[in-house]
Amino acid sequence: MALKIAETLWKTARFMFEGLGRGNTIRGFVFASITYLIRSIALGLMLPLILRDVVEALSVSPPNARLLNNGLLSLAIVAVSVSASEWLLKPFWQYMARGIVQIKRAIVDRRTPMEGDSKDVIGRIVSDVDFVIWNNSTSFSIILPNFLTMFASLAAMIQLSPLFGLISLSLIPPLTATTEYYVRKAEEARNVERSFYSQSIHFAERFLNGGRDELLGFQASLERWLKGISRLIFYDRVFWFTGLILSTILPFIILWVGLGELEKGLLAVGSLAGSLYASVNYSMALVNGFWGLCVLGQSLAAVRRVEALSRERMGAA
């Protein structure tokens, strides 16, 4: 049985390429990737090593002034690099906003005003397109920086202690299983939520334009929408309950094992301090990265709805 995570990645990537255009999508993602690569190297890899050097410099008497000054200078470079990289995200979000306009124009241009049942069509055009593009963009801005930070932090831990790197890898299987469960369940719940959100827009418009008989339909669609969103809220809690447990356990394991290595003389104090910082970075980045996959999984239902509308539109054109 194919992983739902893999299907989600494939379908959302195809939607972005077809909807925004391959060139615009790639250019936007290149700008974002450069930004997140800079940040992951600076915060995930360099910062634990800088922390190690600063602790080592302060561990001797008198303090090692050269090592300490180099550490402080490196911290300043990291701060400037991370802050300046924010401007590289501006083109990425502009490409996404243009994509929403482009997809909506393509749908409306080839659809006559009176054809078909507008009860769900209005919501697909007005809401689902926005939802897919913003949700996919947000997911990308969660997945890429966190996984890059995770890899950088893992590399730092392996450099400080290969044993710590091996221990850290144990978090991946349970998080993968939890994410797979979430994505499968979220598609069903989000499909209900999107469908009845669209219908509520339709009934609200008809009611406000004088259709008094539409009030019951509006209230019923809100009740069904609430059931869908409540299921999503439950699945959110399942993921974060698991993720937070795993992310808080790892630093304690690193500290416990590290103290044993310290007593045996196999690990320096600075390396333990750097590893603890890196383990916190790694565990939170790993959980947030998998959460990005969960958020992306919520797009799958809306992607299918927009694609179905596009096929209807092309058939009617």
Secondary structure by P-SEA (a helix, b strand, c coil): cccaaaaaaaaaaaaaaaaacaaaaaaaaaaaaaaaaaaaaacccaaaaaaaaaaaaacccccaaaaaaaaaaaaaaaaaaaaaacccaaaaaaaaaaaaaaaaaaaaaacccccccccaaaaaaacaaaaaaaaaaaaaaacaaaaaaaaaaaaaaaaacaaaaaaaacccaaaaaaaaaaaaaaaaaaaaaaaaaaaaaaaaaaaaaccccaaaaaaaaaaaaaaaaaaaaaaaaaaaaaaaaaaaaaaaaaaaaaaaaaaaccccaaaaaaaaaaaaaaaaaaaaaaaaaaaaaaaaaaaaaaaaaaaaaaaac
